[in-house]
Amino acid sequence: MAKNKKVLTTNFGKPIDDDQNSFTAGDRGPVLIQDVHLIEKLAHFNRERIPERVVHAKGAGAGGHFEVTKDVTKYTKAKFLSEVGKKTEVFARFSTVGGEKGSADAERDPRGFAMKFYTEEGNFDLVGNNTPVFFIRDPQKFPDFIHTQKRNPATNTKDANMFWDFLSLTPESIHQVTILFSDRGTPRSYRNMNGYGSHTYKWYNDKNEYFWVKYHFKTDQGIDNLTREEAEHMKGVDPDHATRDLHQSIEKGDYPSWTLQIQVMKPEEAKDYRFNPFDVTKVWPHGDYPPIDIGRMVLDRNPENYFAEVEQAAFSPGNFVPGIAASPDKMLQGRLFAYHDAHRYRLGPNYHLLPVNRPKAVTMDNYQRDGHMRFDSNEGGKPNYYPNSFGGPEPRADAAEPAYDVSGKAARHPYSHPNDDFVQPGDLFRKVMTDKDRDHLIGNIVSHLVNANKEIQIRQTKIFYKADPEYGRRVAEGLGLNMKDIE
């Protein structure tokens, strides 16, 4: 640890007491908006790049539809899910996460998996990845994490020390790291990967009963990945291979599809579940909560213009419809602010009026006026305030979601059970992966981690060892480390 006495402060000089934990109501959250340090970090982070996306800059998209295949009305009153056979127009965008717009599709990176449902109650966005978990569970850490996935501020090159230094100091990342450095970190195409909502969400029905839900979009084309060697070759041969594959498959009528599954947990079960159900670094084991098939998404339309539909498409986990809402998940809570804020900065305050983003099955009606690039009638002479006596739109009481209890001291709460960070990645390594999967995982890690300083190699390998002794031992052997430094 560096021997300096510098104090971390806000942009205006106030000392920061804790830069790892957001200000929350109780251990599980939700995050409180009074956390001005978090808001400052997220707001500044969203404005660090012009004009491409800070993350998910390189992407491909397509239009299609979603069809309900199972009755879920006992869980949600969302109208687009109200009957079997009902179809809703969708637009989907797939992307890499850390790379710039010109980066290669075959980079080892999570893949973004974002969907916009144009429902009769407004747009519902599901913004996830091709992995069911994430590296961190608190939004306070997000700008720092992404900085380590970008370029060194001095050399402007990717830096293994930055990458592994942060991860080795953030043990909660081990689950996602294990998935990322398996071959699932390099999908063969966007069509051959799953998509996950990752977070826990709240569904509620017309009786005001609510449930906690996770989303899984399972590819109907089957999982297919590139090995490390194949990915390295593809980056040189065709850096746009996944973008090209999606467009060409739709163009020739080979429409990709995904089956939507959900996991459902009752509120009373969440209180004492063996894992924090709102921790995005964890999954709900399928043996505890078996996935249920409820629908199917098909993509059958290529964009007419990439910029208009894909580059200007803006997705936010804060776009809900009645019947679907947020959970106390701390990372989700941070994203509810950050995504809309990023779009306002990148596309302008009226980005919701762009054709790809505006609702298609319902009329938008509110009192927000003016602003940069207001390209419609700006609501003419209608009132721009509420309440009013001139027939303006009014709130609809039955659109409210059911309340849930929130308790605990308002403070920056550290995670309560840090030792459980190693349980699920250990099970993934021992019980889920095949011998071939484990061989590829170790080779992928060693080939990347070898570029970091030895002290960082040791620290990270200790985390692998905590997940599973064989996992740590094999990485140590690959790096030529002394096991006495690891055990």
N, C-alpha and C positions, 0 to 999 in steps of 0.2 A: 504494500500500500504506500502511495506517495506520501512523503513527510512534509505536507504543506498545511497551512492553517487557513486557506481560503474558505470563505463561507458562501454557500449557495444562496442566492437571493432571487426575488422576483425582478422583473424588468425595471422596477422603480426602487430597488434596493432593500426591500423587506427580507430579512433572513427567513429561510425555509427550514421548518423543523423536520420534515419527512418528505422525501421525494420518491418513495416507493409505494405509498398507500394513499388512495383518495379518501376524502372526507365523506364518511358514510353514516347512515343511521343503522347502527348495529354492525355486527361482524359480516352479515351477508348483504348489506346494502338496503335500499338503493343509495346511489351517489347523491350528495346534496349540492345544489347549484351554488351554495355559498363558498365552495372550494375555488376561490379566485385563482389560485396557483394552477390548478388543473385546467380551468378555462383559458388562462393565459397561455399555457403550454400547447393546448390543442388548437387554439385560435392562431397562434403564431406558426405552428407546424403546418396548418392548412395553407398558409400564405408563403411558403418557402420556395415554391416552384411556379414559374410562369412560362407558358400557359398549360403545360401538360399536367395530368394528374400526378399528385405526389406519390401515390402508389397505384398499382393496376394501370400503368400508363399504356402498356402494349396489350391490345385486346382485339377480339373478333366478336361479331354479333349476328343474330338472326331472329326472325319473327316466326310465330307459330301459334299453337293453341294448347290449352290444358283441359283435360277431360276428367271429370269425377267418375270413379269406378266403384266407390263404396260409400254407403250412407254414414256420414259423420255428424249429423245434426244433433246427436246427444252430447257432442263435445263443443260445437261452435255454431253460432247463428250467422256466420259469414254467408252472404247470399250466393257468392260464386261457388260455394261448396254445398249448396242446399239440396241438390238432388243428383242421383246417379245419371250419368249421360250428359250433364250440363257442360258446355264448352265455354272457355274464356280466352280471349286473345292475349298473347304474351309476347314479350320481347326479352331475349336473353343475351347477356354479354359474358364472354369468357376471357380470362386475362392471366398474364403472369403478374407477380406482385411487386418485386423489388426493382426490376429492370426498367430502363428508359424505353421510350417509344420505339427506338431502333434496335432494341435488344433481341436476342434469339428466342424463338418459341421453345427451344429444347433446353433452356437453362434449368438448373436444379432450383426449384422455387415452388411454393404453393401456387395453386391456380385459383383465380377468382371465379366464382360461379354466381352470377347475379341475374335475377328474374324480375320482370315487371308484369303484373297481372292487371289488365285494364278492366276492372270490374264495374258493375252497375252502382257500387257504393263508393267509387273512387279507386285510385291506384293502390294496389298492395305490392310492395317490393320485398323480395326475399334476397338478402345480400350475404352470401356465404363464400365458402372455399371448397376445394376438392378434398378437404380433410375435416374430420368431425371435431377436431380440437384446435387450439391455437397456442402460441408460444408463451403468452402472458395472460394474466387474469385481471389486471388492473389498468385502466386507461392512462394512469399517470406515467406508465412505462412505455407507452406506444411510440411517441416521437423518438425516444432514445433508441428503442429497438430498431425502428426503420432506418435511423441514421447509420446503424452498424451494418445494414444490408446494402447501403448505398456506397459512395466513394469516399476514400480518405480525403479530408479537407486540405491536406498538403500535397499529396501526390496525384489526386484525382483518379486513383485506380482502386479496384476492389481490394479489400484488406482482410486477410484471414485473422489477423490479430484483433481487429475491431469486431469481426463476426463472432469469433469464439470467446473473446474476452467477456462480452456481454452475456452470452449464453451460459458460460461457465460460472458467472456470478448470479445467474437467474435459474436455479435448479428446476423451477416449475416448467421450464421449456423442454424438458427431456422427452416428454410424450410426443410433442410435435416434431422435435428433432429426429426422433427415431422413425417417424413416418416420412419426414422430408428426405432422409438419407437412405430410405429404402428405395426401390425402383419406382414407387408411387410418386416420388419427387420429380420424375421425368416422364409424364404420360406420353404415349405415342401420338395421341391426338386429343382434341377437346371432346370428341365423340366417345372416347374410350376411358372416360373417368367419371366417377361419381361426383355429386354435389351435395353439400350439407349446409343447413342453416347454422350449424355449429352451436349457437347460443340456445338457451331455453327460452321459449315464448309462452305466453298465456293465451289459451283459448277459452271462450265462455259462450254458453248457450242462451236460449231465450228464457230460461228459468233463472238466469243470473248465477248459475253454477260455473265454476271455473276449474281449469286443469292446466298442468304444465306440459308442454309439448316440445319435442325435437323433430326436425325435418331431415329426411334422407332421400336424395334423388339418385336412384340406382340406374346406371347406364344399361340400356337394353342391348347395346352393342358388345358388352363384355369389357372387363378391365383389360387393358393392354398397355404395357409400359416399355420405354426404352431402357436398355442397360446404360451404365455410365459411358461405356465405349461407344455405343450407338448414338447417345446424345451428343457426345463430343464431335462425332463425325457429322451429325445432322446440323449442328450449329454452323459448320463450315459449308456444307452442301446446300442447305436450304434453311436459312434462319427464320423464314416465315412458314414453315411446313404445316403447323397446326392451323394457322389462319387460312392457308390455301386449301387444306383438307376439308375444313368445314364448309367453305364456299363451294368447292367442287362437288362435294357429296350432295348438297342440297340442289345444286344446279342440274345434276343428272338424275334427280328423283330418289336418291337414297337418303331418305329423311331420318336424321337421328332422333332417338326418343329416350326418355327416362321414366322409370316408374317411381312415383312419390310414395314413400313410406313415412309413417309417423310413429313416435314412441309417446305414450301418454302416462303421466304420473299424477295421482290425486294429491291435492294440497296437503292432506294429513300425512301422506307417505313421505313428503319432502322434508318434513320437520326432523325426522330421525334417520334419514337415509344414510347409508354407510359412506357415501361421497357427497360433497356439497353439490346439489343438483344445479346450482347456478354458477359453477366454476367451469369456464370454457376450456380449461386444460384437461378436463375429465370427460369421459363418455358415460352413458348409462349402459351397463352391460346388457346385452340382448337377452341373456337368461333371466334377468330381473324384469325387463320391460321389452317384450318381443315386438319388433317392428310390424306395423299393420299397413298393407297396401291400400292406398286410398285414391290414386289417380295416375294419370300419365300425361307427360308433356312431349309434344312433337314439334320439331322445328322444320318448317317447310317453305320458308320465304327468305331469300337473301335481301339485304338492304339495297335500295336503289342508289343510295349515296352514302359512302362510309362516314363522312364527316357529319352529315345531317342526322344519321340514325345511331351510329356507334360512338363516334367521338363526342357528340353532344348528349348522348344518353346519360342520365344522372339517376342513380339508384340510391335509396336511403332506407336503412332498417327502421326509420321513423315513420315510413308511409304504411299505416295500418288501415284496416276497414273494421266496422263493427263486427265483433266476434273474435278478433285477434288483437293482442296487445303485448306490451313489454313485460319482462320479468325483472327481478332485482339484480340480475347478472351485471356485475360492475362494468365489464367491457362493453356490453350492449348499451348500458346507460351512457357511457362516454360517446359511443357511436351515434346515438340519437341526436346529439348536438353536432358532432364533428362532420358528419356526411352532408347535412343540409348546408352547413357553414362553408364547407369546401366547394360545393356547387355554386353558392352565391358568389364566392370569390372567383372561381374559374369561369363560370358562364354568365354571371350577373344576377341581380336580385329577382329578375323575372324569368329565370331558367325554366320554371314550371310551365311557362306558356309555349315553349318550343314543342313542335308537333310530336316528337318522340316521347316527351315527358308529360304532356298534358293528359288529363283523363279523356277517354274516348267514349265511355258508356254513360257518363253523367256530366252535368254542367257544373263547372267550378263557379262558386258564388260567394264572395266575401267582401271585405272592406279595404283590402290592400290595393293601393293605387300608386301610380307614378313609378319612379325609379328608372335606372339605365335600361335601354332597349325595351321599353314598353311599346310593342309594335301592333297592339290591337286598339280598339276604341277607348281603352282606359275606363270603361264602364260609363262613358258619356256623362250625363248630369245626375246619375243616381247618387244617393247619399253615400258618403265615405266615412260614416260613423255609426256606432250602435250604442244604445238603442235609438230608434228614430220612428217617426210617425208616417213614413212614406212607403211602406210596404217592402222594406229591405229584408234580406234573409235573416232568419232567427235560429238560435240553437235548438237542437232537437234532443229533449231530455232522454229519450230511450237509446241514444247513441252512447251513453255512458257505459264504461266497463265496471264490473263488480270490484269492490274494494278488497284489499287484503291487508292484514296487520303488518305494521312496521314498528319496530321497537329497538331500543339500545341507545347507548351514548353516542352523541355526535362527536366523532373523533377520527383520526387516521388509524384504522384498525389493520394491524398485520394479519396475515392469514393464520387461521387457528390451528390447522393440522398439516404443517409442511412435510411431515414424513410420508404422507399419503401421495406425494408427487411421484414416488418411485414405483408404486404398486401397479398401475395400469401399463406403463411402458415395459415393466418387467414381464408382465403377463403377455404383452404383445410379442416380446422377443422370444419367450419360452414356449408359449402355447399356440400362438397364431401363425408365426412365421415358419416356413419350411427351412430345411438346411440350406437350400439354394438362396432363399430370401436372406438368411442370416449372413451367408458368405458375401452377398452383394452389399448388404448394409455395412458390414465391417470394412469392405474395400472402399466403398463410397466415402465413409467417414475418414478413414486413414488418408486417402488421397487428398482430402481437403484440409484436415486438421494438421497434417504434417507441415503446412506452410505457416503455422502459428508458432509463437515462442514456446519454449519447453515448459515454462511454468504454467502457461495457459493450457498446454496439452495435458499436463498432470492434473490440473484442477478439473478440466472437462472429463477426463477419463475416470476420475473418482466418482463423478455423477453417473457415468455409465455403469460403474461397478456397483453403486448403490441400487440401481435398477435390477441388475443381475450380475453376479460375479463373473460368469463366463463372458458376458457382454464387455465388461471392463477389461478382463484379462486379454481378450482377443484384440481389442483396440490398442492396449498397451504393447502387446507383442508386435503389432503392425507398425507402431511408432518407435519401437526399440526402447521403450521406457522400462525402468526397473520396477517390478511389482511391489517392492518395499515402499515405494513412493505412493502407491495407489491404495493398498489395503489399509 
